[in-house]
Amino acid sequence: MERQIKLIWDFRGPAAQKTAEHHVIHLKEYVAIEKLPITIIEYKILAPEHTIAYMVVNDEQMKQLRDVLKPHRGELYE
């Protein structure tokens, strides 16, 4: 099985959750427009004022999407 990478965007502050939710909408739009085979695009509340938006991509897609979408960080997805 190919390695999967979680591309992560961090949002902090009182509007972090709403901002992350909105970012997920844009990520899903991008995936639809580009017809990419990506199904995991979500957000997760880590703390009251820290929420992340993320998408899980295959290792081969990572570099291209990283350069275009500019995530704040990435990690292996398990």
Disulfide bonds with the S-S distance in Angstrom:
none
